[in-house]
Amino acid sequence: MSRDADVQKVAPELASFAAYLREIISARRAAPGDDLLSELIRQEEAGDALSEEELCSMVVLLLVAGHETTVHLIGNSMLTLWQHPQELARLQKDPALIDTALEELLRYESPVETANRRWAREAIELHGQTIARGDLVILVLTSANRDEARFPAADNLELDRTPNEHLAFGLGIHHCLGAPLARLEGRIALRALLRRFPELQPVSAPAELKWVRSYFLRGVTSLPVRF
């Protein structure tokens, strides 16, 4: 069975999206434009250009890691602030609080729910649980960010919390490469929303919102507002 047939069998939507990307890649190869995909196609290193599969993977990475996560960061942050009106009022009164506020919002309602999957290289005992060699391990970042041993009053939103060593961007060699850009985008978006639309409010109650069905991303499918 071919790779495309494998994907079609497991995830028809993903297969359709891959086919869509290949059509765009083919069109950009024939007639490059002033866009990111055309630039990726033009890039070569020692005469070795990116293959179609590599280009598809790069586009998916940019969409998920570079777009969806930032969308959910902004949406989750606004939703959290609306649910904590006293903290929202503090931030509106003191915009200079934005840096620590963003870190706390990242900790409190991270747009990334889990880290990449890992497999144990050797058996290990962890908090009374035996993880056998080869076992799949999924690290829940949102749980770690509410760890009372690391964050006093972890379930409280405190926009001036310091220190705040959350794991919203991972840690160590797996730390998100786009973290500085995500922080910049978050600061700009939240500042602009709070300054330009101080009366902005959600249309629906939190319990009525639908969340993305994903073990990886955390965010609402839509967030209607009124102003």
TIVEX-414306 format. One record per atom (N, C-alpha, C): residue number from 0; residue in one letter; atom name; z, x, y. Coordinates in steps of 0.2 Angstrom, whole numbers, always signed. Example, Ala and Ser with C-alpha at 12.3 -4.5 7.8 and 13.67 -1.06 7.14 Angstrom:
REM residues 2
NODE     n   res   atom       z       x       y
NODE     0     a      N     +39     +66     -28
NODE     0     a     CA     +39     +62     -22
NODE     0     a      C     +39     +66     -16
NODE     1     s      N     +35     +64     -11
NODE     1     s     CA     +36     +68      -5
NODE     1     s      C     +39     +64      +0
END
This chain:
REM residues 227
NODE     n   res   atom       z       x       y
NODE     0     m      N      +0      +4      -6
NODE     0     m     CA      +0      +0      +0
NODE     0     m      C      +0      +4      +6
NODE     1     s      N      -4      +3     +11
NODE     1     s     CA      -4      +7     +17
NODE     1     s      C      +2      +6     +22
NODE     2     r      N      +3     +10     +27
NODE     2     r     CA      +8     +10     +31
NODE     2     r      C      +8      +3     +35
NODE     3     d      N      +2      +1     +37
NODE     3     d     CA      +2      -5     +41
NODE     3     d      C      +3     -11     +37
NODE     4     a      N      +1     -11     +30
NODE     4     a     CA      +3     -16     +26
NODE     4     a      C     +10     -16     +24
NODE     5     d      N     +14     -11     +24
NODE     5     d     CA     +21     -10     +23
NODE     5     d      C     +24     -14     +29
NODE     6     v      N     +22     -12     +35
NODE     6     v     CA     +25     -15     +41
NODE     6     v      C     +24     -22     +41
NODE     7     q      N     +18     -24     +40
NODE     7     q     CA     +16     -32     +40
NODE     7     q      C     +20     -36     +35
NODE     8     k      N     +22     -33     +29
NODE     8     k     CA     +26     -36     +25
NODE     8     k      C     +33     -37     +27
NODE     9     v      N     +36     -32     +30
NODE     9     v     CA     +43     -32     +32
NODE     9     v      C     +44     -35     +39
NODE    10     a      N     +40     -34     +44
NODE    10     a     CA     +41     -36     +50
NODE    10     a      C     +34     -38     +53
NODE    11     p      N     +31     -44     +52
NODE    11     p     CA     +25     -46     +55
NODE    11     p      C     +24     -45     +62
NODE    12     e      N     +29     -47     +66
NODE    12     e     CA     +29     -46     +73
NODE    12     e      C     +28     -39     +75
NODE    13     l      N     +31     -34     +72
NODE    13     l     CA     +31     -27     +73
NODE    13     l      C     +24     -25     +72
NODE    14     a      N     +21     -27     +66
NODE    14     a     CA     +14     -25     +64
NODE    14     a      C      +9     -28     +70
NODE    15     s      N     +10     -34     +72
NODE    15     s     CA      +6     -36     +78
NODE    15     s      C      +6     -32     +84
NODE    16     f      N     +12     -30     +86
NODE    16     f     CA     +13     -26     +92
NODE    16     f      C     +10     -19     +91
NODE    17     a      N     +11     -16     +85
NODE    17     a     CA      +8     -10     +83
NODE    17     a      C      +0     -10     +84
NODE    18     a      N      -3     -16     +82
NODE    18     a     CA     -10     -17     +82
NODE    18     a      C     -12     -18     +90
NODE    19     y      N      -8     -21     +93
NODE    19     y     CA      -9     -22    +101
NODE    19     y      C      -9     -15    +104
NODE    20     l      N      -4     -11    +102
NODE    20     l     CA      -4      -4    +105
NODE    20     l      C     -10      +0    +104
NODE    21     r      N     -12      -1     +98
NODE    21     r     CA     -18      +3     +96
NODE    21     r      C     -24      +1    +100
NODE    22     e      N     -25      -5    +101
NODE    22     e     CA     -30      -7    +105
NODE    22     e      C     -30      -4    +112
NODE    23     i      N     -24      -4    +115
NODE    23     i     CA     -23      -2    +122
NODE    23     i      C     -25      +6    +122
NODE    24     i      N     -22      +9    +116
NODE    24     i     CA     -23     +17    +116
NODE    24     i      C     -30     +18    +116
NODE    25     s      N     -34     +15    +111
NODE    25     s     CA     -41     +16    +111
NODE    25     s      C     -45     +15    +117
NODE    26     a      N     -43      +9    +121
NODE    26     a     CA     -46      +8    +127
NODE    26     a      C     -44     +13    +132
NODE    27     r      N     -38     +16    +132
NODE    27     r     CA     -36     +21    +137
NODE    27     r      C     -40     +28    +135
NODE    28     r      N     -41     +29    +129
NODE    28     r     CA     -44     +35    +127
NODE    28     r      C     -52     +35    +130
NODE    29     a      N     -55     +29    +129
NODE    29     a     CA     -61     +28    +131
NODE    29     a      C     -62     +28    +139
NODE    30     a      N     -57     +25    +142
NODE    30     a     CA     -57     +25    +150
NODE    30     a      C     -50     +26    +153
NODE    31     p      N     -48     +32    +153
NODE    31     p     CA     -41     +33    +156
NODE    31     p      C     -40     +30    +163
NODE    32     g      N     -34     +28    +164
NODE    32     g     CA     -32     +26    +171
NODE    32     g      C     -27     +29    +174
NODE    33     d      N     -24     +27    +179
NODE    33     d     CA     -18     +30    +183
NODE    33     d      C     -12     +26    +180
NODE    34     d      N     -10     +28    +174
NODE    34     d     CA      -4     +24    +171
NODE    34     d      C      -1     +29    +166
NODE    35     l      N      +5     +28    +164
NODE    35     l     CA      +9     +32    +160
NODE    35     l      C      +5     +34    +153
NODE    36     l      N      +3     +28    +150
NODE    36     l     CA      -1     +29    +143
NODE    36     l      C      -6     +34    +144
NODE    37     s      N     -11     +33    +149
NODE    37     s     CA     -16     +38    +150
NODE    37     s      C     -14     +45    +151
NODE    38     e      N      -8     +46    +154
NODE    38     e     CA      -6     +52    +156
NODE    38     e      C      -3     +55    +149
NODE    39     l      N      +0     +51    +145
NODE    39     l     CA      +2     +54    +138
NODE    39     l      C      -4     +56    +134
NODE    40     i      N      -9     +52    +134
NODE    40     i     CA     -15     +54    +130
NODE    40     i      C     -18     +60    +133
NODE    41     r      N     -18     +61    +139
NODE    41     r     CA     -21     +68    +142
NODE    41     r      C     -17     +74    +141
NODE    42     q      N     -10     +73    +139
NODE    42     q     CA      -6     +79    +138
NODE    42     q      C      -8     +82    +131
NODE    43     e      N      -9     +89    +132
NODE    43     e     CA     -10     +93    +126
NODE    43     e      C      -6     +99    +126
NODE    44     e      N      -4    +102    +121
NODE    44     e     CA      +0    +108    +120
NODE    44     e      C      -4    +112    +115
NODE    45     a      N      -7    +118    +118
NODE    45     a     CA     -10    +122    +113
NODE    45     a      C     -16    +119    +110
NODE    46     g      N     -19    +114    +113
NODE    46     g     CA     -25    +110    +111
NODE    46     g      C     -23    +105    +106
NODE    47     d      N     -16    +103    +105
NODE    47     d     CA     -14     +98    +100
NODE    47     d      C     -12     +92    +104
NODE    48     a      N     -16     +87    +104
NODE    48     a     CA     -14     +81    +107
NODE    48     a      C     -10     +76    +103
NODE    49     l      N      -7     +71    +106
NODE    49     l     CA      -3     +67    +103
NODE    49     l      C      -7     +62     +98
NODE    50     s      N      -5     +61     +92
NODE    50     s     CA      -9     +57     +88
NODE    50     s      C      -7     +49     +90
NODE    51     e      N     -11     +45     +87
NODE    51     e     CA     -10     +38     +88
NODE    51     e      C      -3     +36     +86
NODE    52     e      N      -1     +38     +80
NODE    52     e     CA      +6     +36     +78
NODE    52     e      C     +11     +39     +83
NODE    53     e      N     +10     +45     +85
NODE    53     e     CA     +15     +48     +90
NODE    53     e      C     +15     +44     +96
NODE    54     l      N      +9     +42     +99
NODE    54     l     CA      +9     +38    +105
NODE    54     l      C     +12     +31    +104
NODE    55     c      N     +11     +28     +98
NODE    55     c     CA     +14     +21     +97
NODE    55     c      C     +22     +22     +97
NODE    56     s      N     +24     +27     +94
NODE    56     s     CA     +31     +28     +94
NODE    56     s      C     +34     +30    +101
NODE    57     m      N     +30     +34    +105
NODE    57     m     CA     +33     +35    +111
NODE    57     m      C     +33     +29    +116
NODE    58     v      N     +28     +25    +115
NODE    58     v     CA     +28     +18    +119
NODE    58     v      C     +34     +14    +117
NODE    59     v      N     +35     +13    +111
NODE    59     v     CA     +41      +9    +108
NODE    59     v      C     +47     +12    +111
NODE    60     l      N     +48     +19    +110
NODE    60     l     CA     +54     +22    +113
NODE    60     l      C     +55     +21    +120
NODE    61     l      N     +50     +21    +124
NODE    61     l     CA     +51     +20    +131
NODE    61     l      C     +52     +13    +133
NODE    62     l      N     +50      +8    +129
NODE    62     l     CA     +51      +1    +130
NODE    62     l      C     +58      -1    +128
NODE    63     v      N     +61      +2    +123
NODE    63     v     CA     +67      +0    +120
NODE    63     v      C     +73      +4    +124
NODE    64     a      N     +72     +11    +124
NODE    64     a     CA     +77     +15    +127
NODE    64     a      C     +76     +16    +134
NODE    65     g      N     +70     +15    +137
NODE    65     g     CA     +70     +16    +144
NODE    65     g      C     +69      +9    +148
NODE    66     h      N     +68      +3    +145
NODE    66     h     CA     +67      -3    +148
NODE    66     h      C     +73      -8    +146
NODE    67     e      N     +73     -10    +140
NODE    67     e     CA     +77     -15    +138
NODE    67     e      C     +84     -13    +139
NODE    68     t      N     +86      -7    +138
NODE    68     t     CA     +93      -5    +139
NODE    68     t      C     +95      -6    +146
NODE    69     t      N     +91      -4    +151
NODE    69     t     CA     +92      -5    +158
NODE    69     t      C     +93     -12    +160
NODE    70     v      N     +88     -16    +157
NODE    70     v     CA     +88     -23    +159
NODE    70     v      C     +95     -26    +157
NODE    71     h      N     +97     -25    +151
NODE    71     h     CA    +104     -27    +148
NODE    71     h      C    +110     -24    +152
NODE    72     l      N    +109     -18    +154
NODE    72     l     CA    +114     -15    +159
NODE    72     l      C    +115     -19    +165
NODE    73     i      N    +110     -21    +168
NODE    73     i     CA    +110     -25    +174
NODE    73     i      C    +113     -32    +173
NODE    74     g      N    +110     -35    +168
NODE    74     g     CA    +112     -42    +166
NODE    74     g      C    +119     -42    +164
NODE    75     n      N    +121     -38    +160
NODE    75     n     CA    +128     -38    +157
NODE    75     n      C    +133     -36    +163
NODE    76     s      N    +131     -32    +167
NODE    76     s     CA    +136     -30    +173
NODE    76     s      C    +137     -36    +178
NODE    77     m      N    +131     -39    +179
NODE    77     m     CA    +132     -45    +184
NODE    77     m      C    +136     -51    +180
NODE    78     l      N    +135     -52    +174
NODE    78     l     CA    +138     -57    +170
NODE    78     l      C    +146     -55    +170
NODE    79     t      N    +147     -49    +169
NODE    79     t     CA    +154     -47    +168
NODE    79     t      C    +158     -48    +175
NODE    80     l      N    +154     -46    +181
NODE    80     l     CA    +157     -46    +187
NODE    80     l      C    +159     -54    +189
NODE    81     w      N    +154     -58    +187
NODE    81     w     CA    +155     -65    +189
NODE    81     w      C    +161     -68    +185
NODE    82     q      N    +163     -65    +179
NODE    82     q     CA    +168     -67    +175
NODE    82     q      C    +175     -64    +177
NODE    83     h      N    +174     -59    +182
NODE    83     h     CA    +180     -56    +185
NODE    83     h      C    +179     -56    +192
NODE    84     p      N    +180     -62    +195
NODE    84     p     CA    +179     -63    +203
NODE    84     p      C    +183     -58    +207
NODE    85     q      N    +189     -56    +205
NODE    85     q     CA    +193     -52    +209
NODE    85     q      C    +190     -45    +209
NODE    86     e      N    +188     -43    +204
NODE    86     e     CA    +185     -36    +204
NODE    86     e      C    +178     -36    +207
NODE    87     l      N    +174     -42    +207
NODE    87     l     CA    +168     -43    +210
NODE    87     l      C    +169     -42    +218
NODE    88     a      N    +175     -46    +220
NODE    88     a     CA    +176     -46    +227
NODE    88     a      C    +178     -39    +230
NODE    89     r      N    +182     -35    +225
NODE    89     r     CA    +183     -28    +227
NODE    89     r      C    +177     -24    +228
NODE    90     l      N    +172     -25    +224
NODE    90     l     CA    +166     -21    +224
NODE    90     l      C    +162     -23    +230
NODE    91     q      N    +162     -29    +232
NODE    91     q     CA    +158     -32    +238
NODE    91     q      C    +161     -29    +244
NODE    92     k      N    +168     -29    +244
NODE    92     k     CA    +172     -26    +250
NODE    92     k      C    +171     -19    +251
NODE    93     d      N    +171     -15    +245
NODE    93     d     CA    +170      -8    +245
NODE    93     d      C    +165      -5    +241
NODE    94     p      N    +158      -5    +244
NODE    94     p     CA    +153      -3    +240
NODE    94     p      C    +153      +4    +237
NODE    95     a      N    +157      +8    +241
NODE    95     a     CA    +158     +15    +238
NODE    95     a      C    +161     +16    +231
NODE    96     l      N    +164     +10    +229
NODE    96     l     CA    +167     +10    +222
NODE    96     l      C    +162     +10    +217
NODE    97     i      N    +155      +9    +219
NODE    97     i     CA    +150      +8    +214
NODE    97     i      C    +150     +13    +208
NODE    98     d      N    +151     +20    +209
NODE    98     d     CA    +150     +25    +204
NODE    98     d      C    +155     +23    +198
NODE    99     t      N    +162     +23    +200
NODE    99     t     CA    +167     +21    +195
NODE    99     t      C    +166     +14    +192
NODE   100     a      N    +163     +10    +196
NODE   100     a     CA    +162      +3    +194
NODE   100     a      C    +157      +3    +188
NODE   101     l      N    +152      +6    +190
NODE   101     l     CA    +146      +6    +185
NODE   101     l      C    +148      +9    +178
NODE   102     e      N    +152     +15    +178
NODE   102     e     CA    +155     +18    +172
NODE   102     e      C    +159     +13    +168
NODE   103     e      N    +163      +9    +172
NODE   103     e     CA    +168      +4    +169
NODE   103     e      C    +164      -2    +166
NODE   104     l      N    +158      -4    +169
NODE   104     l     CA    +154      -9    +167
NODE   104     l      C    +150      -7    +161
NODE   105     l      N    +148      -1    +161
NODE   105     l     CA    +145      +2    +155
NODE   105     l      C    +150      +2    +149
NODE   106     r      N    +156      +4    +150
NODE   106     r     CA    +161      +4    +145
NODE   106     r      C    +163      -3    +142
NODE   107     y      N    +164      -8    +147
NODE   107     y     CA    +166     -14    +146
NODE   107     y      C    +161     -19    +142
NODE   108     e      N    +155     -18    +144
NODE   108     e     CA    +150     -22    +141
NODE   108     e      C    +143     -18    +140
NODE   109     s      N    +144     -13    +136
NODE   109     s     CA    +138      -9    +135
NODE   109     s      C    +132     -12    +133
NODE   110     p      N    +126     -10    +135
NODE   110     p     CA    +120     -13    +133
NODE   110     p      C    +118     -11    +126
NODE   111     v      N    +121      -5    +124
NODE   111     v     CA    +119      -3    +117
NODE   111     v      C    +125      -4    +112
NODE   112     e      N    +124      -8    +107
NODE   112     e     CA    +130     -10    +103
NODE   112     e      C    +132      -5     +98
NODE   113     t      N    +127      -1     +95
NODE   113     t     CA    +128      +4     +90
NODE   113     t      C    +124     +10     +91
NODE   114     a      N    +127     +15     +88
NODE   114     a     CA    +123     +22     +88
NODE   114     a      C    +118     +21     +82
NODE   115     n      N    +113     +26     +82
NODE   115     n     CA    +108     +27     +77
NODE   115     n      C    +112     +27     +70
NODE   116     r      N    +108     +25     +65
NODE   116     r     CA    +111     +25     +58
NODE   116     r      C    +112     +32     +56
NODE   117     r      N    +118     +33     +52
NODE   117     r     CA    +119     +40     +49
NODE   117     r      C    +121     +39     +42
NODE   118     w      N    +120     +45     +38
NODE   118     w     CA    +122     +45     +31
NODE   118     w      C    +127     +51     +30
NODE   119     a      N    +132     +49     +26
NODE   119     a     CA    +137     +54     +25
NODE   119     a      C    +134     +60     +21
NODE   120     r      N    +135     +66     +23
NODE   120     r     CA    +133     +72     +19
NODE   120     r      C    +137     +74     +14
NODE   121     e      N    +144     +72     +14
NODE   121     e     CA    +149     +73      +9
NODE   121     e      C    +154     +67     +10
NODE   122     a      N    +158     +67      +4
NODE   122     a     CA    +163     +61      +4
NODE   122     a      C    +168     +63      +9
NODE   123     i      N    +171     +58     +12
NODE   123     i     CA    +176     +59     +17
NODE   123     i      C    +181     +53     +17
NODE   124     e      N    +187     +54     +18
NODE   124     e     CA    +192     +49     +19
NODE   124     e      C    +194     +48     +26
NODE   125     l      N    +193     +42     +29
NODE   125     l     CA    +194     +40     +36
NODE   125     l      C    +198     +34     +37
NODE   126     h      N    +204     +35     +39
NODE   126     h     CA    +208     +29     +40
NODE   126     h      C    +209     +25     +34
NODE   127     g      N    +210     +28     +29
NODE   127     g     CA    +211     +25     +22
NODE   127     g      C    +205     +22     +19
NODE   128     q      N    +199     +23     +22
NODE   128     q     CA    +193     +21     +19
NODE   128     q      C    +189     +27     +16
NODE   129     t      N    +187     +26     +10
NODE   129     t     CA    +183     +32      +7
NODE   129     t      C    +176     +31      +9
NODE   130     i      N    +172     +35     +12
NODE   130     i     CA    +165     +35     +13
NODE   130     i      C    +162     +40      +8
NODE   131     a      N    +158     +38      +3
NODE   131     a     CA    +155     +42      -2
NODE   131     a      C    +149     +46      +1
NODE   132     r      N    +148     +51      -2
NODE   132     r     CA    +142     +55      +0
NODE   132     r      C    +135     +51      -1
NODE   133     g      N    +131     +51      +5
NODE   133     g     CA    +125     +47      +5
NODE   133     g      C    +126     +40      +7
NODE   134     d      N    +133     +37      +9
NODE   134     d     CA    +134     +31     +11
NODE   134     d      C    +131     +30     +18
NODE   135     l      N    +128     +24     +20
NODE   135     l     CA    +126     +23     +27
NODE   135     l      C    +132     +21     +31
NODE   136     v      N    +132     +24     +37
NODE   136     v     CA    +137     +23     +42
NODE   136     v      C    +134     +21     +48
NODE   137     i      N    +137     +16     +51
NODE   137     i     CA    +135     +13     +58
NODE   137     i      C    +140     +13     +62
NODE   138     l      N    +140     +17     +68
NODE   138     l     CA    +145     +18     +73
NODE   138     l      C    +144     +13     +78
NODE   139     v      N    +150      +9     +79
NODE   139     v     CA    +149      +3     +84
NODE   139     v      C    +152      +6     +90
NODE   140     l      N    +148      +7     +95
NODE   140     l     CA    +150     +10    +101
NODE   140     l      C    +154      +5    +106
NODE   141     t      N    +152      -1    +105
NODE   141     t     CA    +156      -6    +109
NODE   141     t      C    +163      -7    +107
NODE   142     s      N    +164      -6    +100
NODE   142     s     CA    +171      -6     +98
NODE   142     s      C    +175      +0    +100
NODE   143     a      N    +172      +6    +100
NODE   143     a     CA    +175     +12    +102
NODE   143     a      C    +176     +12    +110
NODE   144     n      N    +172      +9    +113
NODE   144     n     CA    +174      +8    +121
NODE   144     n      C    +179      +3    +122
NODE   145     r      N    +182      +0    +117
NODE   145     r     CA    +188      -4    +118
NODE   145     r      C    +194      -2    +114
NODE   146     d      N    +194      +5    +113
NODE   146     d     CA    +199      +8    +109
NODE   146     d      C    +205      +9    +113
NODE   147     e      N    +211      +5    +111
NODE   147     e     CA    +217      +6    +115
NODE   147     e      C    +220     +13    +115
NODE   148     a      N    +218     +17    +110
NODE   148     a     CA    +221     +24    +110
NODE   148     a      C    +217     +28    +115
NODE   149     r      N    +212     +26    +117
NODE   149     r     CA    +208     +30    +122
NODE   149     r      C    +208     +27    +129
NODE   150     f      N    +208     +20    +129
NODE   150     f     CA    +208     +17    +136
NODE   150     f      C    +214     +12    +137
NODE   151     p      N    +219     +14    +141
NODE   151     p     CA    +224      +9    +142
NODE   151     p      C    +222      +3    +145
NODE   152     a      N    +225      -3    +142
NODE   152     a     CA    +223     -10    +144
NODE   152     a      C    +215     -10    +143
NODE   153     a      N    +213      -8    +137
NODE   153     a     CA    +205      -8    +136
NODE   153     a      C    +202     -14    +137
NODE   154     d      N    +205     -20    +136
NODE   154     d     CA    +201     -26    +137
NODE   154     d      C    +201     -29    +144
NODE   155     n      N    +204     -25    +149
NODE   155     n     CA    +204     -26    +156
NODE   155     n      C    +199     -23    +159
NODE   156     l      N    +195     -26    +164
NODE   156     l     CA    +190     -23    +168
NODE   156     l      C    +194     -20    +174
NODE   157     e      N    +193     -14    +175
NODE   157     e     CA    +196     -10    +180
NODE   157     e      C    +191      -6    +184
NODE   158     l      N    +188      -8    +189
NODE   158     l     CA    +182      -4    +192
NODE   158     l      C    +183      +3    +195
NODE   159     d      N    +190      +4    +195
NODE   159     d     CA    +192     +11    +198
NODE   159     d      C    +195     +15    +192
NODE   160     r      N    +193     +13    +186
NODE   160     r     CA    +196     +17    +180
NODE   160     r      C    +194     +24    +180
NODE   161     t      N    +199     +29    +180
NODE   161     t     CA    +197     +36    +179
NODE   161     t      C    +203     +39    +175
NODE   162     p      N    +202     +43    +170
NODE   162     p     CA    +195     +45    +168
NODE   162     p      C    +192     +39    +164
NODE   163     n      N    +186     +40    +162
NODE   163     n     CA    +182     +35    +159
NODE   163     n      C    +177     +38    +154
NODE   164     e      N    +179     +41    +149
NODE   164     e     CA    +175     +44    +144
NODE   164     e      C    +172     +39    +139
NODE   165     h      N    +168     +34    +141
NODE   165     h     CA    +165     +29    +137
NODE   165     h      C    +160     +32    +133
NODE   166     l      N    +157     +29    +128
NODE   166     l     CA    +152     +31    +123
NODE   166     l      C    +146     +27    +124
NODE   167     a      N    +145     +24    +130
NODE   167     a     CA    +139     +20    +131
NODE   167     a      C    +132     +23    +130
NODE   168     f      N    +133     +30    +132
NODE   168     f     CA    +127     +34    +131
NODE   168     f      C    +127     +39    +125
NODE   169     g      N    +132     +38    +120
NODE   169     g     CA    +132     +42    +115
NODE   169     g      C    +137     +48    +117
NODE   170     l      N    +136     +53    +112
NODE   170     l     CA    +140     +59    +114
NODE   170     l      C    +137     +66    +110
NODE   171     g      N    +138     +71    +113
NODE   171     g     CA    +136     +78    +110
NODE   171     g      C    +128     +78    +110
NODE   172     i      N    +125     +81    +104
NODE   172     i     CA    +118     +82    +104
NODE   172     i      C    +114     +75    +104
NODE   173     h      N    +118     +70    +103
NODE   173     h     CA    +114     +63    +103
NODE   173     h      C    +115     +59    +109
NODE   174     h      N    +118     +63    +115
NODE   174     h     CA    +119     +60    +121
NODE   174     h      C    +112     +58    +124
NODE   175     c      N    +112     +52    +127
NODE   175     c     CA    +106     +49    +129
NODE   175     c      C    +102     +53    +135
NODE   176     l      N     +96     +55    +133
NODE   176     l     CA     +92     +59    +138
NODE   176     l      C     +91     +56    +145
NODE   177     g      N     +91     +49    +144
NODE   177     g     CA     +89     +45    +150
NODE   177     g      C     +95     +43    +154
NODE   178     a      N    +101     +45    +152
NODE   178     a     CA    +108     +43    +156
NODE   178     a      C    +108     +44    +163
NODE   179     p      N    +105     +49    +166
NODE   179     p     CA    +105     +50    +173
NODE   179     p      C    +101     +45    +177
NODE   180     l      N     +95     +43    +174
NODE   180     l     CA     +90     +38    +176
NODE   180     l      C     +93     +31    +176
NODE   181     a      N     +97     +30    +170
NODE   181     a     CA    +100     +23    +169
NODE   181     a      C    +105     +22    +174
NODE   182     r      N    +109     +27    +175
NODE   182     r     CA    +115     +26    +180
NODE   182     r      C    +112     +25    +187
NODE   183     l      N    +106     +29    +189
NODE   183     l     CA    +103     +28    +196
NODE   183     l      C    +100     +21    +196
NODE   184     e      N     +97     +19    +191
NODE   184     e     CA     +94     +12    +191
NODE   184     e      C     +99      +7    +192
NODE   185     g      N    +105      +8    +188
NODE   185     g     CA    +110      +3    +188
NODE   185     g      C    +114      +3    +195
NODE   186     r      N    +115      +8    +198
NODE   186     r     CA    +118      +9    +205
NODE   186     r      C    +113      +5    +210
NODE   187     i      N    +107      +7    +210
NODE   187     i     CA    +102      +4    +215
NODE   187     i      C    +102      -4    +214
NODE   188     a      N    +101      -6    +208
NODE   188     a     CA    +100     -13    +207
NODE   188     a      C    +107     -17    +209
NODE   189     l      N    +113     -15    +206
NODE   189     l     CA    +119     -18    +208
NODE   189     l      C    +120     -18    +215
NODE   190     r      N    +119     -13    +219
NODE   190     r     CA    +120     -12    +226
NODE   190     r      C    +116     -17    +230
NODE   191     a      N    +109     -17    +228
NODE   191     a     CA    +104     -22    +231
NODE   191     a      C    +106     -29    +230
NODE   192     l      N    +108     -31    +224
NODE   192     l     CA    +110     -38    +222
NODE   192     l      C    +116     -40    +226
NODE   193     l      N    +121     -36    +226
NODE   193     l     CA    +127     -38    +229
NODE   193     l      C    +126     -38    +237
NODE   194     r      N    +122     -34    +240
NODE   194     r     CA    +121     -34    +247
NODE   194     r      C    +116     -39    +249
NODE   195     r      N    +111     -40    +246
NODE   195     r     CA    +106     -45    +248
NODE   195     r      C    +108     -52    +246
NODE   196     f      N    +111     -53    +240
NODE   196     f     CA    +113     -60    +238
NODE   196     f      C    +120     -60    +236
NODE   197     p      N    +125     -60    +241
NODE   197     p     CA    +132     -60    +240
NODE   197     p      C    +134     -67    +237
NODE   198     e      N    +130     -72    +238
NODE   198     e     CA    +132     -79    +235
NODE   198     e      C    +129     -80    +228
NODE   199     l      N    +126     -75    +225
NODE   199     l     CA    +122     -76    +219
NODE   199     l      C    +127     -78    +213
NODE   200     q      N    +125     -83    +209
NODE   200     q     CA    +129     -86    +204
NODE   200     q      C    +125     -88    +198
NODE   201     p      N    +128     -87    +192
NODE   201     p     CA    +124     -90    +186
NODE   201     p      C    +124     -97    +186
NODE   202     v      N    +118    -100    +183
NODE   202     v     CA    +117    -107    +183
NODE   202     v      C    +121    -110    +177
NODE   203     s      N    +121    -106    +171
NODE   203     s     CA    +125    -108    +165
NODE   203     s      C    +132    -105    +164
NODE   204     a      N    +136    -109    +160
NODE   204     a     CA    +142    -106    +158
NODE   204     a      C    +141    -100    +153
NODE   205     p      N    +146     -95    +153
NODE   205     p     CA    +145     -90    +148
NODE   205     p      C    +144     -92    +141
NODE   206     a      N    +147     -98    +139
NODE   206     a     CA    +147    -100    +132
NODE   206     a      C    +140    -103    +131
NODE   207     e      N    +136    -105    +136
NODE   207     e     CA    +130    -108    +135
NODE   207     e      C    +124    -103    +134
NODE   208     l      N    +125     -96    +136
NODE   208     l     CA    +120     -91    +136
NODE   208     l      C    +119     -89    +129
NODE   209     k      N    +112     -87    +128
NODE   209     k     CA    +110     -85    +121
NODE   209     k      C    +110     -77    +121
NODE   210     w      N    +113     -74    +116
NODE   210     w     CA    +113     -67    +116
NODE   210     w      C    +107     -64    +111
NODE   211     v      N    +104     -59    +113
NODE   211     v     CA     +99     -56    +109
NODE   211     v      C    +102     -55    +102
NODE   212     r      N     +98     -57     +97
NODE   212     r     CA    +100     -56     +90
NODE   212     r      C     +98     -49     +88
NODE   213     s      N    +103     -44     +88
NODE   213     s     CA    +101     -37     +87
NODE   213     s      C    +108     -34     +85
NODE   214     y      N    +108     -29     +80
NODE   214     y     CA    +114     -25     +79
NODE   214     y      C    +114     -19     +84
NODE   215     f      N    +109     -18     +87
NODE   215     f     CA    +108     -12     +91
NODE   215     f      C    +109     -13     +99
NODE   216     l      N    +105     -18    +101
NODE   216     l     CA    +106     -20    +108
NODE   216     l      C    +111     -26    +110
NODE   217     r      N    +114     -26    +115
NODE   217     r     CA    +118     -31    +117
NODE   217     r      C    +116     -34    +124
NODE   218     g      N    +114     -40    +125
NODE   218     g     CA    +112     -43    +131
NODE   218     g      C    +110     -50    +130
NODE   219     v      N    +110     -54    +135
NODE   219     v     CA    +107     -61    +135
NODE   219     v      C    +100     -61    +135
NODE   220     t      N     +97     -66    +132
NODE   220     t     CA     +90     -67    +132
NODE   220     t      C     +87     -69    +139
NODE   221     s      N     +91     -73    +143
NODE   221     s     CA     +90     -74    +149
NODE   221     s      C     +96     -76    +153
NODE   222     l      N     +96     -75    +160
NODE   222     l     CA    +102     -76    +164
NODE   222     l      C    +100     -79    +170
NODE   223     p      N     +99     -86    +170
NODE   223     p     CA     +96     -90    +176
NODE   223     p      C    +102     -90    +181
NODE   224     v      N    +100     -89    +188
NODE   224     v     CA    +104     -89    +193
NODE   224     v      C    +102     -93    +199
NODE   225     r      N    +107     -94    +203
NODE   225     r     CA    +105     -98    +209
NODE   225     r      C    +108     -94    +215
NODE   226     f      N    +104     -95    +221
NODE   226     f     CA    +107     -92    +227
NODE   226     f      C    +104     -96    +233
END
